[in-house]
């Protein structure tokens, strides 16, 4: 079974970026750490903040790169080198504009799809690592730049749609740690087919080739 040893949530460090759409990866690992009462600590050797949790007796490391989004690969690669983990042992959690807020999709490989943080990780680790894409929705106005959109904060409506979905997102992350991405993906897809209403959960086809 392919095991995940580290979950890297992507985002930008500092109060200026707290609560922005681009930082939903940070939010995900912060919430998972809080669920397990795991404190964060600075790890200068990784250029990251880390927290340690245990799922069914298996330790896992939560990671928030402090390198800014475009250099996310530096922290992820440093962790892999130190612990001698392969790319398949890393789950990357990040924002996806092509999914509605509150939805998510698990993939085991793929390209960057225009996401600079993911592109930097791919440059250093290759394409073959699992990733959990968390929906932030598309731009509200065509004239708005994508940068302004992802660096903006969620609207009240988006927050209300996202809030009741956090438990499902955290449950999915824990399932991936327990079963590995392949088995977890089968379970999550089955749940989607059986329990979710089509008008709310028909997720777009994976755009990564």
Secondary structure, 3 states (H helix, E strand, C coil): CCCCCEEEECCCCCHHHCCEHHHHHHHHHHHHHHHCCCCCEEECCCCEEEEEEEECCEEEEEEEECCCHHHHHHHHHHHHHHHCCCHHHEEEEEEECCCCCCCEEEECCCCCCCCHHHHHHHHHHCCCCEEEEEECCCCCCCCCCHHHHHCCECCHHHHHHHHCCHHHHHHHHHHHHHHCHHHHHHHHHHHHHHHCCHHHHCCCCCCCC
